[in-house]
Amino acid sequence: MRKFTDEQLTPDEVTLLLKSALMSPSSKGKHAWHFVVVDDKEMLQALSTVKTVGSDWLGGASLAIVVVGDPTESDVWIEDASVASTVLLYQAEDMGLGACWVQIRERYNPDGVPSDTLVRDLLNIPEPLRVLSIVAVGHKGMERKPFNEDRLLWEKVHVDTFKS
């Protein structure tokens, strides 16, 4: 969901989203992630400019949760932060909200500056922490068609061994 209404999230909704992220599984229980909650409209607009493509709509979200990993805590911080990002997406959907993941790691702004650097600078995120993603959340500004199960790629499922 990349289109949101102007309705703000309630404190209880934000708390439930964050609880789900904080309960997300992590390798060896390291919890090598942090979450920066952004609801300031000017900051959301600033965050919407950190990538060349795929973040311009972020300014219209009610809330952004920036998912940050700590490579000094775990060598699988990317996986752990990815799981947390996915949990946030599922929790938002379960709550009837819209959400979308903005990839930050290994992305750049139009001037070639790493998106991670820009987000860390905007939000005062210290080194050596790294920004994996931004999960934008809000009340749905449109309805989407349900996923067409006829498009499922069952040929990508292999049983017992990989079969070409």
N, C-alpha and C positions, 0 to 999 in steps of 0.2 A: 504494500500500500504506500503510494507516494503522494497521495492527496488527502489532506486532513481538513476537518472543520476548525473553527476558531475556539471551540469549546476546550477548556483546560482540563487536565486530569485532576482528580481529587487527591488529597494527601494519602488516603487509603489505597487508591489505585497505584500511586507511585511506590508506596511501601510494599504492596504485594508484588510488583515487578521486581523490586530490589531483593525481596526475600527469595524469590525464585532464582535470581542470579547468584545470590550468596549460598544457596543450597545446591548449585550445579556441581556435578561431579568433577573432580580434578585428580590428576595423576598423583598417587601416593598421598592424597589428602593435603597437598601443598598449598592449594588455593593461591596460586601465583598470579592473581589478578586483582585489579582495583577497578572501581566504577566511579566515573565522574558524571554527576547528574546536572544537566543544563536545561533550564527553562527560560532563561533570559532571552528575549527575542533578538536583541542585538548580537548576542553571542551565537545564537542559532544561525543568524544570517552570516556572521563571520565564518562559522564552521562550514557553511554551504559553499564556500569559495576555495576550499583547500584541495580540491581535485580538479583535473581537467574536465572529466565527464563523470556524471553519476552522483552528484551531491547537491546540485543547484536547488532542488526541491526541499532540502533539509530545513530551510528557513520557515517553511509552513507547518512544521511539526509543533506539537505542544511541548514536547520533551525530547531530549536526546540523552542517551546513556552511552558515554564513551567508555569502551572496554579496553583496559590497559593491562599489559602483561609485564611480569618481572622476570627477565632472563637470568637473574642471579638466584632466583628462588627455584626455578625448574627449567630443565632443558626442553620441556614440552609445553612451555608457556603458550605457544601459538595454538596448540590443540586445546589446552584448557580454556583459553580465552574464546576460542571458536565454539566450544561447547556452551560456555556461558552466554555467548551471543545468541546461539540457537535457542537456548532455554528462554531467553527474553522474548524472542520472536513467538515461540509457542505460547508463553504465558500471556502475551498481549492478545493473541488470537483467541485464547480461551476466555479472556475477559471481554471479548467483543470489540476490542480496539484494533486499530490498524498499526502495522509496524513494517519497517524495512531496514535491512542491513546495508551500511555504507562501508565498503572495503577501504581501509586506510593504509595498511601495511603494503609496502612495495608500490604505492601509487604516488603521483606527483601533481603539482599545480601546473598551470600553463607555462610558467617560467622555469620549470624543471626542478623546483624545490620539493623535497620529499614531503608528502602530506603529513606523515608522522611528525616531522619537525614543526610544521605549521601548527598542528593541533597541540603539541606539547607546549609550544611558545604561547599560544592563546590561553591555555588553561593552567599554565605554570606547573606542568608535569615534569618532575625531575628526571635526570639521567640516573640510572640506565634504563628506566621504564620505557616501554614501547607501546604505541597505540595500534591495536589490531583493527578495531572497527568502531563505528558509531551506529547505535541502534536508535532510529527515530521512531517515536511512538505518538499516537494521537487518536482522536475519534475519526472514524472512517469518513472521508469526504466523497466517497463513491462506493458503489457496489461492484464487486468483481464476480465474474462467472465462476462457478465451481470448476475445479480441475477436471478435465475430460479424461476419464480413466482409459478410454480407447487409445490415448497417447502414451500410456505407460510403456516403457522400453523393457519388456520382459526378456528380450534377448540379452540384456545386460546382467541377468541373474544366472548364476552357474551353481549346480548342485554337485557336491562332492569333489569335483575337479573343474578347472577352467576349461571350457570347451569353446572352440572357435566356430 
